[in-house]
Each structure stands twice: as C-alpha cells, then as structure tokens.
C-alpha cells in the first residue's frame, strides 16, 4: 500500500509539474503571439497611413476641402473683364464707330407713337423702382412685417417665391388699357411684394445701400446707352445663351443654400451666383433694352391688344433689381467674408 502511494505521489507530482510547464509554455506562446499581432497591426497601420498620405485626394475631398479664395478671385476677374468689355462697347458705339445705325440715330425718324411707347415704358420702369423703394422702407419700419420677411423656414421661402412669381404672372397675363385698371393694381401689388422681399437688406446700412443704388444707376445707364447706340438687333440673338446662363445661376443660388461657403464647392457656387449673376443680368439688360425698342418699332398700331408698356418695363425692372441686390451684397462684404 505504501509502495502504491509512493508510486502514485511521484506520478501526481510529475503530472502537476507537466501541467505547470505546459501552462507556462502556453502563456509565453500567447504573449509572443500577441506581441507579433501588435507588431503586425502597427505595421499595417503605418502602411495604411503612408498610402493615405501619398495618394492624391478624391474629387469629393477636393470639393469639400476648405476654400482658398480661388473661386472668388475668378469671379472678380470675370466681373472686371465684363466691365472692360462694357466700357469698350460704350466707347465704340457711343462714338459712332459702328457701320450700322443704332436706336439713337433711328430715333430721329421715329413716328410719334414709337416715341410714346418707349417713353411710357420707361415711365413705368421708374414708377416700379419708386414703389419698390417705398414698400421696402415701409416694411423696414414695421418690426412685425420685417420679422415675417426674415423667416428662413422652407414654408416662408416657398411662400415668398410663390408671391413673387405668382404676382408677376398675374400682371403679365392681364390686358393693358388706358387709365387705372386691374392690371395697374396688380402691377402695384407686384412692386410692393418685391419691395417687401428686399426690405431685410436695411440691416446692411443706409450708406452701403445708397452706394449700391448709385452704382446700379451707373451700370443701368451705361448698359442702356450701349444698347441704344448699338445696331438694333445686335443683342437680340443672345436670348438662348442667356436663358441657359439663367438656369446655371439659379441652380448655383439654390446649391449655395445647402453647402457652406467655407468649402471649395460652396465658394464656387457663391461666386457663380453673385459675380456670374451680376454679369448675366447686365447682359440681360442689353437684350431686354433692345427688345423694348424692337417691339415698340414693330408692334402694330391697330392690334387687337394695344402695346403694353407695363409688361415691357417688367423685364428691365427685374434686371435692375437683381443687379442692385448683388452689388449691395458685395459692398456689404459678402465676398470678403468667404475668403
């Protein structure tokens, strides 16, 4: 029995020793395996970081990267080039260097009804600007109305667009008659709505708005002179390209509402909307001015519907409003803030 116990005890002792040895070996093995995995993971991470640092950025990364002012500089260069072109055209056509007569030369032989049509068109244009300014001032003096126009909810934005577009469509669809009529009332309402829409610009400040108004008057006067001195159909062929450009500017304006201007893509959309829009509506002013003259010359005297000076004036009125809004925004520092 003692011998059996003697034999069993060393056996148990050896088994325990082997178990401890195996446990130690497993511990060392696991430690070495974990250390190897750690080295492998660190190696893969370093390799991944080196690949990320050496590869070129994707298109999405470039568009969403912080903007460096390139888009704003390109927009300012476009505006500078367009201004130089406008001044050159004014000098060229104003000095009578063109071989074809313009509206100024042809006005000497215009019949009286053509002169009356153009005169009434620009009278309604001036009246539209006065009514808009009066409406904007009245809304700016009413905190409740001003707060209503400053709401940024989608419902408020949609209602504003619907009011502007809807009132303009109503004015254009109604027939023109001499004296006060429903069309005149709709025209007054449309100009009043436009004034209410631009009323929040009062926060820019009176001096800046006055400067913007004077700059706008200079641009509109200069471009109108260019259109009057140029051959009668010189700019009437720009309708198609201008319509395409309007779609681009409109899409850029919508896109800039969703993308921050601190990114490269957001700054590009802002530049297209502001600088590109300023050039575009200047070109529209040339087109619409010659369109007014062309229609006044060729519209039948005894037509079923008489010549409509209100509809003719709305086009240059909207061009002028878009030019004014962009100039005021740029003077307020909108471009410099996004650099």
Residue, then its C-alpha position, 0 to 999 in steps of 0.5 A: x500500500x505504501x509502495x502504491x502511494x509512493x508510486x502514485x505521489x511521484x506520478x501526481x507530482x510529475x503530472x502537476x509539474x507537466x501541467x505547470x510547464x505546459x501552462x507556462x509554455x502556453x502563456x509565453x506562446x500567447x504573449x509572443x503571439x500577441x506581441x507579433x499581432x501588435x507588431x503586425x497591426x502597427x505595421x499595417x497601420x503605418x502602411x495604411x497611413x503612408x498610402x493615405x498620405x501619398x495618394x492624391x485626394x478624391x474629387x469629393x475631398x477636393x470639393x469639400x476641402x476648405x476654400x482658398x479664395x480661388x473661386x472668388x478671385x475668378x469671379x472678380x476677374x470675370x466681373x472686371x473683364x465684363x466691365x472692360x468689355x462694357x466700357x469698350x462697347x460704350x466707347x465704340x458705339x457711343x462714338x459712332x464707330x459702328x457701320x450700322x445705325x443704332x436706336x439713337x440715330x433711328x430715333x430721329x425718324x421715329x413716328x410719334x407713337x414709337x416715341x410714346x411707347x418707349x417713353x411710357x415704358x420707361x415711365x413705368x420702369x421708374x414708377x416700379x423702382x419708386x414703389x419698390x423703394x417705398x414698400x421696402x422702407x415701409x416694411x423696414x419700419x414695421x418690426x412685425x412685417x420685417x420679422x415675417x420677411x426674415x423667416x428662413x423656414x422652407x414654408x416662408x421661402x416657398x411662400x415668398x417665391x410663390x408671391x413673387x412669381x405668382x404676382x408677376x404672372x398675374x400682371x403679365x397675363x392681364x390686358x393693358x388699357x388706358x387709365x387705372x385698371x386691374x392690371x395697374x393694381x396688380x402691377x402695384x401689388x407686384x412692386x410692393x411684394x418685391x419691395x417687401x422681399x428686399x426690405x431685410x437688406x436695411x440691416x446692411x446700412x443706409x450708406x452701403x445701400x445708397x452706394x449700391x443704388x448709385x452704382x446700379x444707376x451707373x451700370x443701368x445707364x451705361x448698359x442702356x446707352x450701349x444698347x441704344x447706340x448699338x445696331x438694333x438687333x445686335x443683342x437680340x440673338x443672345x436670348x438662348x445663351x442667356x436663358x441657359x446662363x439663367x438656369x446655371x445661376x439659379x441652380x448655383x443660388x439654390x446649391x449655395x443654400x445647402x453647402x457652406x461657403x467655407x468649402x471649395x464647392x460652396x465658394x464656387x457656387x457663391x461666386x457663380x451666383x453673385x459675380x456670374x449673376x451680376x454679369x448675366x443680368x447686365x447682359x440681360x439688360x442689353x437684350x431686354x433694352x433692345x427688345x423694348x425698342x424692337x417691339x415698340x418699332x414693330x408692334x402694330x398700331x391697330x392690334x387687337x391688344x394695344x402695346x403694353x408698356x407695363x409688361x415691357x418695363x417688367x423685364x428691365x425692372x427685374x434686371x435692375x433689381x437683381x443687379x442692385x441686390x448683388x452689388x449691395x451684397x458685395x459692398x456689404x462684404x459678402x465676398x470678403x467674408x468667404x475668403 
